Amino acid sequence: MAKVMGFPGQVKMGPLTVSPMGFGTWAWGNQLLWGYQPSMDSQLQQVFNLAVENGINLFDTADSYGTGRLNGQSEKLLGKFIREFQGEKRIRDEIVIATKFAAYPWRLTSGQFVQACRASRDRMQIEQIGIGQLHWSTANYAPPQELALWNGLVAMYEKGLVKAVGVSNYGPKQLVKIHDYLKARGVPLCSAQVQFSLLSMGEDQMEIKNICDSLDIRLISYSPLGLGMLTGKYTPSRLPQGPRGLLFKQILPGLKPLLVSLREIAEKRCKTIPQVAINWCICKGTIPIPGVKTVKQAEENLGALGWRLSSSELLQLDYAAQESPQRMIQNIFQTK
């Protein structure tokens, strides 16, 4: 694949300038769902280098990513890969790490969120985190804890630990509330990360998108390929192993209209189904962060950049998504 040095087609996200697509690193350390093994690290480093050499400068992670004793492994690997990147210093300096802080039940004060932020920064061995994000809201089950989360974001921003702040899994009402609270404290909310794809475009998700547009918040769409259901690689008789297989078994049979349309457009455009599904997210004005584990996946995802679906193709996909009777289940942590 040709190397495109620099970051073409960048978009603004608060005070930051990022690539129109980022890469998600949930799988980097997660054994349970994604089968991570330390032997994969050299390939993950190749994935990182390939991404950066081809213009990707946004990487999403979380302090909870990693299974058991591997908690924080994703952050550690990202930090290591940045330090060992052999390319231009200018390009390395423009990398934006967006990490998320878990609302664990024992994190009850803003100071504990500042500590969490410092711990993430230490794991990555970087001077300043690009975007510090709340991983989820506690409004559904522990409302008193919510204010500690918000004050934690304010404190980490004021202390200069992060360049910008964002949220994840916030529904429309909570998103407006935290935006207004942070604004009153002089802290701009730069991003809101939610599950957003052709499989996940219900009323709440579209309302979140409209709120983001009106308040100048950039929507980061995670699971743009529906955990792999929108890759065209699986069928009701060929399912992935583990917990994903159970979910796919319920949803895949109802996705035929959508997968047929994706395949039709992919063939016409000489693209792949995942590239079309990711490009749909970009055309909707979001920044998708597909997960990557292998060089092959990274190369395929990079093929979603540098072109745009036409308005008629977007309409065809929107209609096919509405005609497909099944939807992706929403994250249980997403609030109203």
Buried (B, 14 or more C-beta within 10 A) or exposed (E): EEEBEEBEEBBEBBEBBBBBBBBBBBBBBBBEBBEBEEEBBEBBBBBBBBBBBBBBBBBBBBBBBBBEEBBBBBBBBBBBBBEEBEEEEEBBEBBBBBBBBBBBEEBBBBEBBBBBBBBBBEBBEBEEBBBBBBBBBBBBEBEEBBEBBBBBBBBBBEEEBBBBBBBBBBBBBBBBBBBEBBEEBEBBBBBBBBBBBBBBBEEBBEBBBEBBEEBEBBBBBBBBBBBBBBBBEBEBEEBBEEEBEEBBEEBBEBBBBBBEBBBBBBEEBEBBBBBBBBBBBBBBBBBBBBBBBBBEBBBBBBBBBEEEBEEEBBEBBBEBBEEBEBBBEBBEBBBE
